[in-house]
Amino acid sequence: MAKVMIVDDDQTTTSLLETLLELDGFDVMTVSRGGDVITKAETFMPDIFLMDYHLADTHGVDILRDIRKHEGLHTIPVVIASGMDVEIEVMDAGANKFLVKPFEPAELPTLFNELING
């Protein structure tokens, strides 16, 4: 069972995505504060991250940079979603995929499996 860490401060969004991904067989952890991501990821060891670009305490791209510098996490695929035009910024920072909000949640399992399995 692949592990997904969802990083988003919108509880409605995370609850919906968590339910849908669990129905598709993923083990899901949600994190609402960017400052908690690295510590929780070191324990949970996700196979992929899905994070919002804009969080209450930081930006997803800043967390992405921290992930890419972390020896134990740097190879994990990261998908960043935003309603803003920040694709170039997040891809340059090392994201594996950028999603424009609103995106179709039903497409996530296929995308995640492609990114996890190479």
C-alpha positions in Angstrom: 0.0 0.0 0.0 1.5 3.3 -1.1 1.7 6.1 1.4 0.6 9.7 0.6 1.2 12.7 2.7 -1.3 15.5 2.0 -0.1 18.9 3.1 -2.9 21.4 3.0 -4.5 23.7 5.6 -8.0 23.4 4.1 -9.7 20.7 6.3 -12.5 20.2 3.8 -10.0 19.5 1.0 -7.8 17.2 3.0 -10.8 15.2 4.3 -12.2 14.7 0.8 -8.8 13.7 -0.6 -8.0 11.4 2.3 -11.3 9.6 1.9 -11.0 9.2 -1.9 -7.4 8.1 -1.8 -8.0 5.6 1.0 -10.8 4.1 -1.1 -8.3 3.6 -3.8 -6.0 1.7 -1.4 -3.6 4.4 -0.3 -2.4 4.9 3.2 -2.9 8.7 3.9 -1.5 11.1 6.4 -2.6 14.7 6.4 -0.6 17.7 7.7 -2.0 21.2 8.0 1.1 23.1 9.0 4.1 23.4 6.8 6.4 23.4 9.8 5.3 19.9 10.8 6.0 18.3 7.4 9.6 17.2 7.7 9.2 15.7 11.2 6.1 13.8 10.3 7.5 12.7 7.0 10.6 11.2 8.8 8.3 9.0 10.8 5.6 8.2 8.1 8.0 8.0 5.2 5.5 8.7 2.4 5.9 7.4 -1.1 4.6 10.7 -2.4 3.7 14.2 -1.2 0.6 16.2 -2.4 0.8 19.8 -1.1 -0.9 23.0 -1.6 1.2 25.9 -2.6 -0.3 28.4 -0.2 -0.4 27.3 3.5 -1.2 29.5 6.5 2.4 29.3 7.9 4.5 29.0 4.7 4.5 28.2 1.0 4.5 24.7 -0.4 7.6 25.6 -2.5 9.5 26.3 0.7 8.6 22.9 2.1 9.6 21.4 -1.3 13.1 22.9 -1.0 13.4 21.5 2.5 12.4 18.1 1.2 14.9 18.2 -1.6 17.7 19.1 0.9 16.8 16.3 3.3 18.9 13.2 2.8 16.1 10.7 3.7 13.3 12.5 1.8 14.9 14.1 -1.2 14.0 11.4 -3.8 10.3 11.3 -2.8 8.0 12.6 -5.6 6.2 15.9 -4.8 3.1 17.2 -6.4 2.1 20.8 -5.7 -1.3 22.2 -6.4 -2.4 25.9 -6.7 -5.0 28.1 -8.3 -2.2 30.6 -9.0 0.2 30.6 -11.9 3.3 29.3 -10.1 4.1 26.2 -12.2 7.5 27.5 -13.4 8.5 28.3 -9.8 7.5 24.9 -8.3 9.0 22.9 -11.2 12.3 24.9 -10.9 12.3 24.1 -7.2 12.1 20.4 -7.9 8.4 19.4 -8.0 7.6 16.3 -10.0 4.2 17.7 -11.1 2.1 20.8 -10.8 -1.7 20.7 -10.7 -3.9 23.6 -11.4 -6.8 23.9 -8.9 -9.4 22.8 -9.1 -8.1 19.5 -10.3 -10.0 16.2 -10.7 -9.3 14.0 -7.6 -10.2 10.9 -9.5 -7.0 11.3 -11.6 -4.7 11.3 -8.5 -4.3 7.5 -8.1 -3.1 7.1 -11.6 -0.7 10.1 -11.4 0.6 8.9 -8.0 1.2 5.4 -9.2 3.1 6.7 -12.3 5.3 9.0 -10.2 5.9 6.4 -7.4 6.7 3.6 -9.8 8.7 5.7 -12.3 
